Amino acid sequence: MQSKELELLVACIKKKLYDTEVDLHNKTCIIDTAKFIFSDSKNIWPLQSSMYFLGHIPKLEPLLPPLSMISPIDHSRLIHNMATDMHLTSRIYRDLQKEMVKRHNETYGSRK
């Protein structure tokens, strides 16, 4: 389930980036960030631990500096749309994990 959600997220981010005139280096940085949203990474997460389960996403603003190629409004909109996609994907996955733990505990009992 996690890999499927991750593939969908990366595909969505790629589409948004390739529809704009963002340079290749910045595209690669953002796509790599999306690929590691569910993984611990010292390059993506400030505390080297993924925080998606708390509803956090990596900061995208430093990865996409204001460019002369796109307007400031389009720049803000692009960052907002990608952040929304990442946040929604992480929330859905987090909620799914909580539900699976709840069902497991109802079936097999908790470890207490």
A tleap script that builds the chain and sets N, CA, C and O, in Angstrom:
source leaprc.protein.ff14SB
mol = sequence {
  NMET GLN SER LYS GLU LEU GLU LEU LEU VAL
  ALA CYS ILE LYS LYS LYS LEU TYR ASP THR
  GLU VAL ASP LEU HIE ASN LYS THR CYS ILE
  ILE ASP THR ALA LYS PHE ILE PHE SER ASP
  SER LYS ASN ILE TRP PRO LEU GLN SER SER
  MET TYR PHE LEU GLY HIE ILE PRO LYS LEU
  GLU PRO LEU LEU PRO PRO LEU SER MET ILE
  SER PRO ILE ASP HIE SER ARG LEU ILE HIE
  ASN MET ALA THR ASP MET HIE LEU THR SER
  ARG ILE TYR ARG ASP LEU GLN LYS GLU MET
  VAL LYS ARG HIE ASN GLU THR TYR GLY SER
  ARG CLYS
}
set mol.1.N position { 0.819 -1.197 0.000 }
set mol.1.CA position { 0.000 0.000 0.000 }
set mol.1.C position { 0.862 1.260 0.000 }
set mol.1.O position { 0.597 2.211 -0.735 }
set mol.2.N position { 1.899 1.249 0.838 }
set mol.2.CA position { 2.757 2.420 0.938 }
set mol.2.C position { 3.460 2.700 -0.386 }
set mol.2.O position { 3.551 3.854 -0.803 }
set mol.3.N position { 3.958 1.656 -1.053 }
set mol.3.CA position { 4.675 1.874 -2.311 }
set mol.3.C position { 3.737 2.390 -3.396 }
set mol.3.O position { 4.141 3.193 -4.236 }
set mol.4.N position { 2.488 1.934 -3.382 }
set mol.4.CA position { 1.529 2.419 -4.381 }
set mol.4.C position { 1.216 3.898 -4.147 }
set mol.4.O position { 1.177 4.685 -5.092 }
set mol.5.N position { 0.992 4.271 -2.889 }
set mol.5.CA position { 0.738 5.678 -2.567 }
set mol.5.C position { 1.935 6.543 -2.936 }
set mol.5.O position { 1.781 7.657 -3.437 }
set mol.6.N position { 3.122 6.020 -2.685 }
set mol.6.CA position { 4.344 6.757 -3.003 }
set mol.6.C position { 4.489 6.942 -4.511 }
set mol.6.O position { 4.859 8.023 -4.969 }
set mol.7.N position { 4.201 5.905 -5.281 }
set mol.7.CA position { 4.270 6.011 -6.743 }
set mol.7.C position { 3.281 7.048 -7.265 }
set mol.7.O position { 3.611 7.837 -8.150 }
set mol.8.N position { 2.080 7.047 -6.721 }
set mol.8.CA position { 1.076 8.027 -7.147 }
set mol.8.C position { 1.501 9.448 -6.792 }
set mol.8.O position { 1.321 10.371 -7.586 }
set mol.9.N position { 2.058 9.620 -5.612 }
set mol.9.CA position { 2.529 10.935 -5.192 }
set mol.9.C position { 3.645 11.430 -6.102 }
set mol.9.O position { 3.608 12.571 -6.562 }
set mol.10.N position { 4.630 10.588 -6.366 }
set mol.10.CA position { 5.759 10.974 -7.211 }
set mol.10.C position { 5.278 11.306 -8.623 }
set mol.10.O position { 5.737 12.280 -9.219 }
set mol.11.N position { 4.370 10.513 -9.156 }
set mol.11.CA position { 3.831 10.791 -10.491 }
set mol.11.C position { 3.104 12.130 -10.524 }
set mol.11.O position { 3.239 12.888 -11.485 }
set mol.12.N position { 2.342 12.421 -9.487 }
set mol.12.CA position { 1.598 13.685 -9.410 }
set mol.12.C position { 2.563 14.870 -9.315 }
set mol.12.O position { 2.365 15.886 -9.981 }
set mol.13.N position { 3.599 14.744 -8.494 }
set mol.13.CA position { 4.598 15.805 -8.344 }
set mol.13.C position { 5.339 16.018 -9.667 }
set mol.13.O position { 5.556 17.155 -10.087 }
set mol.14.N position { 5.723 14.919 -10.319 }
set mol.14.CA position { 6.411 15.026 -11.620 }
set mol.14.C position { 5.558 15.773 -12.630 }
set mol.14.O position { 6.053 16.641 -13.348 }
set mol.15.N position { 4.282 15.435 -12.684 }
set mol.15.CA position { 3.394 16.094 -13.640 }
set mol.15.C position { 3.333 17.594 -13.373 }
set mol.15.O position { 3.415 18.398 -14.302 }
set mol.16.N position { 3.191 17.965 -12.115 }
set mol.16.CA position { 3.126 19.389 -11.771 }
set mol.16.C position { 4.428 20.108 -12.140 }
set mol.16.O position { 4.401 21.234 -12.636 }
set mol.17.N position { 5.558 19.454 -11.896 }
set mol.17.CA position { 6.847 20.082 -12.190 }
set mol.17.C position { 7.109 20.184 -13.687 }
set mol.17.O position { 7.630 21.193 -14.160 }
set mol.18.N position { 6.754 19.154 -14.423 }
set mol.18.CA position { 7.039 19.174 -15.853 }
set mol.18.C position { 6.056 20.044 -16.629 }
set mol.18.O position { 6.302 20.387 -17.786 }
set mol.19.N position { 4.951 20.398 -15.996 }
set mol.19.CA position { 4.026 21.351 -16.628 }
set mol.19.C position { 4.519 22.788 -16.484 }
set mol.19.O position { 3.995 23.689 -17.139 }
set mol.20.N position { 5.517 23.011 -15.639 }
set mol.20.CA position { 6.084 24.347 -15.443 }
set mol.20.C position { 7.500 24.383 -15.994 }
set mol.20.O position { 8.056 23.354 -16.380 }
set mol.21.N position { 8.068 25.563 -16.026 }
set mol.21.CA position { 9.422 25.713 -16.554 }
set mol.21.C position { 10.441 25.788 -15.416 }
set mol.21.O position { 11.177 26.766 -15.292 }
set mol.22.N position { 10.473 24.760 -14.604 }
set mol.22.CA position { 11.434 24.673 -13.503 }
set mol.22.C position { 12.666 23.951 -14.032 }
set mol.22.O position { 12.547 22.993 -14.796 }
set mol.23.N position { 13.858 24.408 -13.626 }
set mol.23.CA position { 15.069 23.771 -14.155 }
set mol.23.C position { 15.231 22.351 -13.620 }
set mol.23.O position { 14.652 21.983 -12.598 }
set mol.24.N position { 16.027 21.569 -14.331 }
set mol.24.CA position { 16.157 20.139 -14.059 }
set mol.24.C position { 16.682 19.853 -12.649 }
set mol.24.O position { 16.211 18.921 -11.998 }
set mol.25.N position { 17.635 20.627 -12.179 }
set mol.25.CA position { 18.196 20.410 -10.837 }
set mol.25.C position { 17.112 20.535 -9.763 }
set mol.25.O position { 17.015 19.685 -8.878 }
set mol.26.N position { 16.306 21.580 -9.838 }
set mol.26.CA position { 15.239 21.777 -8.848 }
set mol.26.C position { 14.164 20.704 -8.968 }
set mol.26.O position { 13.622 20.257 -7.958 }
set mol.27.N position { 13.852 20.285 -10.195 }
set mol.27.CA position { 12.887 19.200 -10.378 }
set mol.27.C position { 13.378 17.937 -9.690 }
set mol.27.O position { 12.625 17.262 -8.986 }
set mol.28.N position { 14.653 17.627 -9.903 }
set mol.28.CA position { 15.227 16.417 -9.315 }
set mol.28.C position { 15.209 16.469 -7.790 }
set mol.28.O position { 14.889 15.474 -7.140 }
set mol.29.N position { 15.547 17.609 -7.223 }
set mol.29.CA position { 15.538 17.751 -5.754 }
set mol.29.C position { 14.146 17.517 -5.177 }
set mol.29.O position { 14.001 16.824 -4.170 }
set mol.30.N position { 13.140 18.082 -5.797 }
set mol.30.CA position { 11.774 17.934 -5.285 }
set mol.30.C position { 11.266 16.510 -5.481 }
set mol.30.O position { 10.612 15.962 -4.594 }
set mol.31.N position { 11.555 15.911 -6.618 }
set mol.31.CA position { 11.125 14.530 -6.862 }
set mol.31.C position { 11.809 13.584 -5.878 }
set mol.31.O position { 11.169 12.668 -5.362 }
set mol.32.N position { 13.100 13.792 -5.608 }
set mol.32.CA position { 13.803 12.967 -4.622 }
set mol.32.C position { 13.206 13.141 -3.229 }
set mol.32.O position { 13.120 12.181 -2.463 }
set mol.33.N position { 12.796 14.352 -2.906 }
set mol.33.CA position { 12.147 14.597 -1.618 }
set mol.33.C position { 10.839 13.822 -1.530 }
set mol.33.O position { 10.554 13.210 -0.501 }
set mol.34.N position { 10.048 13.840 -2.585 }
set mol.34.CA position { 8.781 13.106 -2.591 }
set mol.34.C position { 9.014 11.605 -2.465 }
set mol.34.O position { 8.232 10.912 -1.814 }
set mol.35.N position { 10.069 11.099 -3.074 }
set mol.35.CA position { 10.358 9.663 -3.027 }
set mol.35.C position { 10.692 9.181 -1.615 }
set mol.35.O position { 10.472 8.014 -1.293 }
set mol.36.N position { 11.218 10.068 -0.776 }
set mol.36.CA position { 11.634 9.668 0.560 }
set mol.36.C position { 10.701 10.184 1.655 }
set mol.36.O position { 11.104 10.252 2.816 }
set mol.37.N position { 9.478 10.544 1.315 }
set mol.37.CA position { 8.555 11.098 2.317 }
set mol.37.C position { 8.225 10.074 3.408 }
set mol.37.O position { 7.972 10.459 4.549 }
set mol.38.N position { 8.222 8.789 3.080 }
set mol.38.CA position { 7.906 7.754 4.058 }
set mol.38.C position { 9.157 7.113 4.662 }
set mol.38.O position { 9.042 6.155 5.427 }
set mol.39.N position { 10.344 7.619 4.335 }
set mol.39.CA position { 11.593 7.004 4.788 }
set mol.39.C position { 12.400 7.969 5.648 }
set mol.39.O position { 12.314 9.187 5.489 }
set mol.40.N position { 13.171 7.414 6.546 }
set mol.40.CA position { 14.104 8.230 7.317 }
set mol.40.C position { 15.243 8.649 6.400 }
set mol.40.O position { 15.826 7.818 5.705 }
set mol.41.N position { 15.554 9.923 6.400 }
set mol.41.CA position { 16.620 10.438 5.539 }
set mol.41.C position { 17.176 11.709 6.143 }
set mol.41.O position { 16.424 12.626 6.474 }
set mol.42.N position { 18.489 11.769 6.289 }
set mol.42.CA position { 19.092 12.970 6.851 }
set mol.42.C position { 19.053 14.128 5.866 }
set mol.42.O position { 19.165 15.283 6.278 }
set mol.43.N position { 18.898 13.852 4.582 }
set mol.43.CA position { 18.840 14.910 3.580 }
set mol.43.C position { 17.450 15.529 3.449 }
set mol.43.O position { 17.316 16.677 3.025 }
set mol.44.N position { 16.441 14.785 3.807 }
set mol.44.CA position { 15.058 15.245 3.637 }
set mol.44.C position { 14.475 15.771 4.942 }
set mol.44.O position { 13.859 16.836 4.963 }
set mol.45.N position { 14.663 15.037 6.020 }
set mol.45.CA position { 14.060 15.368 7.306 }
set mol.45.C position { 15.097 15.984 8.237 }
set mol.45.O position { 16.178 15.417 8.397 }
set mol.46.N position { 14.805 17.117 8.852 }
set mol.46.CA position { 15.775 17.791 9.726 }
set mol.46.C position { 16.274 16.940 10.895 }
set mol.46.O position { 17.429 17.074 11.301 }
set mol.47.N position { 15.439 16.082 11.434 }
set mol.47.CA position { 15.844 15.247 12.569 }
set mol.47.C position { 16.206 13.826 12.136 }
set mol.47.O position { 16.276 12.928 12.975 }
set mol.48.N position { 16.432 13.611 10.855 }
set mol.48.CA position { 16.793 12.325 10.257 }
set mol.48.C position { 15.721 11.254 10.432 }
set mol.48.O position { 15.976 10.077 10.177 }
set mol.49.N position { 14.556 11.639 10.851 }
set mol.49.CA position { 13.462 10.695 11.049 }
set mol.49.C position { 12.232 11.234 10.333 }
set mol.49.O position { 11.888 12.408 10.467 }
set mol.50.N position { 11.573 10.367 9.572 }
set mol.50.CA position { 10.393 10.827 8.844 }
set mol.50.C position { 9.304 11.239 9.823 }
set mol.50.O position { 9.111 10.605 10.861 }
set mol.51.N position { 8.606 12.293 9.483 }
set mol.51.CA position { 7.593 12.852 10.375 }
set mol.51.C position { 6.201 12.848 9.731 }
set mol.51.O position { 5.284 13.497 10.235 }
set mol.52.N position { 6.042 12.120 8.620 }
set mol.52.CA position { 4.763 12.120 7.930 }
set mol.52.C position { 3.643 11.640 8.843 }
set mol.52.O position { 2.498 12.074 8.713 }
set mol.53.N position { 3.978 10.738 9.770 }
set mol.53.CA position { 2.957 10.185 10.656 }
set mol.53.C position { 2.419 11.212 11.637 }
set mol.53.O position { 1.394 10.981 12.278 }
set mol.54.N position { 3.104 12.349 11.760 }
set mol.54.CA position { 2.606 13.445 12.591 }
set mol.54.C position { 1.941 14.527 11.742 }
set mol.54.O position { 1.556 15.578 12.253 }
set mol.55.N position { 1.811 14.266 10.463 }
set mol.55.CA position { 1.175 15.227 9.573 }
set mol.55.C position { 2.135 16.268 9.021 }
set mol.55.O position { 1.703 17.276 8.463 }
set mol.56.N position { 3.444 16.032 9.173 }
set mol.56.CA position { 4.441 16.968 8.665 }
set mol.56.C position { 4.913 16.533 7.286 }
set mol.56.O position { 4.830 15.359 6.925 }
set mol.57.N position { 5.403 17.492 6.533 }
set mol.57.CA position { 6.027 17.211 5.250 }
set mol.57.C position { 7.354 17.961 5.203 }
set mol.57.O position { 7.548 18.922 5.947 }
set mol.58.N position { 8.266 17.531 4.337 }
set mol.58.CA position { 9.529 18.272 4.207 }
set mol.58.C position { 9.281 19.686 3.684 }
set mol.58.O position { 8.291 19.933 2.995 }
set mol.59.N position { 10.166 20.597 4.007 }
set mol.59.CA position { 10.043 21.973 3.517 }
set mol.59.C position { 10.387 22.011 2.038 }
set mol.59.O position { 11.458 21.561 1.632 }
set mol.60.N position { 9.483 22.545 1.236 }
set mol.60.CA position { 9.678 22.613 -0.209 }
set mol.60.C position { 10.213 23.964 -0.666 }
set mol.60.O position { 10.836 24.064 -1.723 }
set mol.61.N position { 9.976 24.980 0.112 }
set mol.61.CA position { 10.377 26.345 -0.253 }
set mol.61.C position { 11.872 26.440 -0.581 }
set mol.61.O position { 12.221 27.049 -1.593 }
set mol.62.N position { 12.781 25.857 0.240 }
set mol.62.CA position { 14.209 25.950 -0.091 }
set mol.62.C position { 14.601 25.165 -1.341 }
set mol.62.O position { 15.617 25.464 -1.968 }
set mol.63.N position { 13.796 24.156 -1.706 }
set mol.63.CA position { 14.118 23.330 -2.865 }
set mol.63.C position { 13.733 23.983 -4.191 }
set mol.63.O position { 14.202 23.583 -5.256 }
set mol.64.N position { 12.882 24.979 -4.106 }
set mol.64.CA position { 12.417 25.649 -5.319 }
set mol.64.C position { 12.512 27.157 -5.120 }
set mol.64.O position { 11.520 27.812 -4.803 }
set mol.65.N position { 13.712 27.702 -5.308 }
set mol.65.CA position { 13.861 29.139 -5.112 }
set mol.65.C position { 13.055 29.922 -6.143 }
set mol.65.O position { 12.759 29.403 -7.219 }
set mol.66.N position { 12.698 31.158 -5.826 }
set mol.66.CA position { 11.962 31.966 -6.801 }
set mol.66.C position { 12.760 32.072 -8.108 }
set mol.66.O position { 13.952 32.377 -8.113 }
set mol.67.N position { 12.080 31.818 -9.171 }
set mol.67.CA position { 12.740 31.795 -10.475 }
set mol.67.C position { 12.208 32.897 -11.375 }
set mol.67.O position { 11.062 33.327 -11.246 }
set mol.68.N position { 13.040 33.335 -12.265 }
set mol.68.CA position { 12.590 34.343 -13.215 }
set mol.68.C position { 11.708 33.718 -14.299 }
set mol.68.O position { 11.000 34.421 -15.021 }
set mol.69.N position { 11.763 32.380 -14.399 }
set mol.69.CA position { 10.999 31.704 -15.447 }
set mol.69.C position { 9.502 31.656 -15.154 }
set mol.69.O position { 8.686 31.652 -16.076 }
set mol.70.N position { 9.140 31.618 -13.862 }
set mol.70.CA position { 7.721 31.582 -13.526 }
set mol.70.C position { 7.399 32.763 -12.617 }
set mol.70.O position { 8.261 33.257 -11.891 }
set mol.71.N position { 6.181 33.193 -12.668 }
set mol.71.CA position { 5.778 34.348 -11.870 }
set mol.71.C position { 5.727 33.982 -10.390 }
set mol.71.O position { 5.605 32.806 -10.048 }
set mol.72.N position { 5.819 34.974 -9.511 }
set mol.72.CA position { 5.738 34.681 -8.064 }
set mol.72.C position { 4.430 33.991 -7.673 }
set mol.72.O position { 4.411 33.152 -6.773 }
set mol.73.N position { 3.356 34.343 -8.343 }
set mol.73.CA position { 2.068 33.709 -8.031 }
set mol.73.C position { 2.091 32.240 -8.441 }
set mol.73.O position { 1.638 31.377 -7.690 }
set mol.74.N position { 2.619 31.956 -9.633 }
set mol.74.CA position { 2.725 30.563 -10.072 }
set mol.74.C position { 3.677 29.775 -9.182 }
set mol.74.O position { 3.448 28.597 -8.909 }
set mol.75.N position { 4.742 30.424 -8.732 }
set mol.75.CA position { 5.702 29.788 -7.824 }
set mol.75.C position { 5.009 29.395 -6.520 }
set mol.75.O position { 5.134 28.257 -6.069 }
set mol.76.N position { 4.290 30.320 -5.923 }
set mol.76.CA position { 3.563 30.035 -4.670 }
set mol.76.C position { 2.507 28.958 -4.874 }
set mol.76.O position { 2.337 28.076 -4.033 }
set mol.77.N position { 1.811 29.034 -5.980 }
set mol.77.CA position { 0.762 28.048 -6.278 }
set mol.77.C position { 1.365 26.656 -6.452 }
set mol.77.O position { 0.812 25.674 -5.957 }
set mol.78.N position { 2.497 26.567 -7.154 }
set mol.78.CA position { 3.156 25.281 -7.368 }
set mol.78.C position { 3.591 24.664 -6.042 }
set mol.78.O position { 3.350 23.481 -5.798 }
set mol.79.N position { 4.221 25.448 -5.198 }
set mol.79.CA position { 4.665 24.937 -3.893 }
set mol.79.C position { 3.462 24.514 -3.047 }
set mol.79.O position { 3.490 23.465 -2.404 }
set mol.80.N position { 2.422 25.320 -3.052 }
set mol.80.CA position { 1.217 24.987 -2.282 }
set mol.80.C position { 0.587 23.686 -2.784 }
set mol.80.O position { 0.203 22.834 -1.983 }
set mol.81.N position { 0.483 23.534 -4.090 }
set mol.81.CA position { -0.142 22.331 -4.647 }
set mol.81.C position { 0.674 21.074 -4.342 }
set mol.81.O position { 0.110 20.032 -4.008 }
set mol.82.N position { 1.998 21.171 -4.458 }
set mol.82.CA position { 2.834 20.008 -4.145 }
set mol.82.C position { 2.783 19.682 -2.651 }
set mol.82.O position { 2.724 18.513 -2.271 }
set mol.83.N position { 2.805 20.704 -1.815 }
set mol.83.CA position { 2.724 20.489 -0.369 }
set mol.83.C position { 1.385 19.858 0.010 }
set mol.83.O position { 1.329 18.985 0.876 }
set mol.84.N position { 0.333 20.291 -0.623 }
set mol.84.CA position { -0.994 19.722 -0.362 }
set mol.84.C position { -1.031 18.255 -0.753 }
set mol.84.O position { -1.576 17.431 -0.019 }
set mol.85.N position { -0.455 17.921 -1.906 }
set mol.85.CA position { -0.412 16.516 -2.335 }
set mol.85.C position { 0.370 15.663 -1.339 }
set mol.85.O position { -0.064 14.569 -0.976 }
set mol.86.N position { 1.516 16.161 -0.902 }
set mol.86.CA position { 2.328 15.412 0.058 }
set mol.86.C position { 1.607 15.252 1.386 }
set mol.86.O position { 1.605 14.172 1.976 }
set mol.87.N position { 1.002 16.324 1.846 }
set mol.87.CA position { 0.304 16.276 3.130 }
set mol.87.C position { -0.877 15.312 3.070 }
set mol.87.O position { -1.072 14.510 3.984 }
set mol.88.N position { -1.653 15.386 2.016 }
set mol.88.CA position { -2.814 14.512 1.880 }
set mol.88.C position { -2.394 13.053 1.800 }
set mol.88.O position { -3.007 12.197 2.437 }
set mol.89.N position { -1.356 12.759 1.026 }
set mol.89.CA position { -0.867 11.389 0.911 }
set mol.89.C position { -0.384 10.872 2.258 }
set mol.89.O position { -0.681 9.737 2.631 }
set mol.90.N position { 0.359 11.697 2.988 }
set mol.90.CA position { 0.870 11.245 4.282 }
set mol.90.C position { -0.258 11.058 5.287 }
set mol.90.O position { -0.207 10.139 6.105 }
set mol.91.N position { -1.273 11.914 5.239 }
set mol.91.CA position { -2.409 11.753 6.164 }
set mol.91.C position { -3.189 10.490 5.859 }
set mol.91.O position { -3.581 9.767 6.775 }
set mol.92.N position { -3.419 10.215 4.592 }
set mol.92.CA position { -4.158 9.007 4.221 }
set mol.92.C position { -3.402 7.770 4.692 }
set mol.92.O position { -3.988 6.849 5.260 }
set mol.93.N position { -2.092 7.761 4.447 }
set mol.93.CA position { -1.290 6.604 4.852 }
set mol.93.C position { -1.253 6.470 6.372 }
set mol.93.O position { -1.357 5.361 6.896 }
set mol.94.N position { -1.105 7.585 7.086 }
set mol.94.CA position { -1.088 7.560 8.547 }
set mol.94.C position { -2.418 7.018 9.081 }
set mol.94.O position { -2.431 6.175 9.978 }
set mol.95.N position { -3.527 7.500 8.534 }
set mol.95.CA position { -4.834 7.036 8.989 }
set mol.95.C position { -5.024 5.548 8.702 }
set mol.95.O position { -5.632 4.832 9.497 }
set mol.96.N position { -4.508 5.089 7.575 }
set mol.96.CA position { -4.586 3.676 7.245 }
set mol.96.C position { -3.795 2.848 8.251 }
set mol.96.O position { -4.261 1.799 8.695 }
set mol.97.N position { -2.598 3.318 8.613 }
set mol.97.CA position { -1.789 2.607 9.597 }
set mol.97.C position { -2.512 2.523 10.943 }
set mol.97.O position { -2.524 1.469 11.578 }
set mol.98.N position { -3.110 3.626 11.375 }
set mol.98.CA position { -3.841 3.632 12.645 }
set mol.98.C position { -4.980 2.626 12.618 }
set mol.98.O position { -5.197 1.903 13.591 }
set mol.99.N position { -5.707 2.574 11.512 }
set mol.99.CA position { -6.832 1.649 11.390 }
set mol.99.C position { -6.346 0.195 11.417 }
set mol.99.O position { -6.987 -0.664 12.022 }
set mol.100.N position { -5.226 -0.074 10.766 }
set mol.100.CA position { -4.696 -1.434 10.750 }
set mol.100.C position { -4.248 -1.861 12.149 }
set mol.100.O position { -4.477 -3.003 12.547 }
set mol.101.N position { -3.613 -0.955 12.900 }
set mol.101.CA position { -3.209 -1.274 14.276 }
set mol.101.C position { -4.443 -1.520 15.132 }
set mol.101.O position { -4.455 -2.445 15.944 }
set mol.102.N position { -5.470 -0.715 14.966 }
set mol.102.CA position { -6.709 -0.873 15.733 }
set mol.102.C position { -7.334 -2.245 15.450 }
set mol.102.O position { -7.735 -2.959 16.369 }
set mol.103.N position { -7.408 -2.594 14.166 }
set mol.103.CA position { -7.989 -3.900 13.804 }
set mol.103.C position { -7.138 -5.052 14.343 }
set mol.103.O position { -7.673 -6.056 14.814 }
set mol.104.N position { -5.830 -4.904 14.275 }
set mol.104.CA position { -4.934 -5.945 14.787 }
set mol.104.C position { -5.141 -6.118 16.285 }
set mol.104.O position { -5.211 -7.243 16.781 }
set mol.105.N position { -5.241 -5.003 17.006 }
set mol.105.CA position { -5.444 -5.076 18.454 }
set mol.105.C position { -6.799 -5.673 18.809 }
set mol.105.O position { -6.915 -6.390 19.803 }
set mol.106.N position { -7.825 -5.387 18.009 }
set mol.106.CA position { -9.141 -5.974 18.264 }
set mol.106.C position { -9.130 -7.478 18.017 }
set mol.106.O position { -9.813 -8.231 18.711 }
set mol.107.N position { -8.363 -7.908 17.042 }
set mol.107.CA position { -8.317 -9.319 16.699 }
set mol.107.C position { -7.405 -10.116 17.623 }
set mol.107.O position { -7.785 -11.173 18.126 }
set mol.108.N position { -6.195 -9.599 17.842 }
set mol.108.CA position { -5.189 -10.350 18.589 }
set mol.108.C position { -4.918 -9.791 19.988 }
set mol.108.O position { -4.177 -10.401 20.758 }
set mol.109.N position { -5.487 -8.677 20.317 }
set mol.109.CA position { -5.221 -8.028 21.601 }
set mol.109.C position { -3.971 -7.181 21.518 }
set mol.109.O position { -3.149 -7.343 20.616 }
set mol.110.N position { -3.839 -6.284 22.463 }
set mol.110.CA position { -2.658 -5.411 22.472 }
set mol.110.C position { -1.525 -6.083 23.239 }
set mol.110.O position { -1.715 -7.143 23.835 }
set mol.111.N position { -0.361 -5.471 23.223 }
set mol.111.CA position { 0.824 -6.051 23.873 }
set mol.111.C position { 0.890 -5.753 25.371 }
set mol.111.O position { 1.885 -6.108 26.004 }
set mol.112.N position { -0.082 -5.143 25.943 }
set mol.112.CA position { -0.048 -4.738 27.362 }
set mol.112.C position { 0.099 -5.889 28.303 }
set mol.112.O position { 0.141 -5.692 29.517 }
savepdb mol mol.pdb
quit
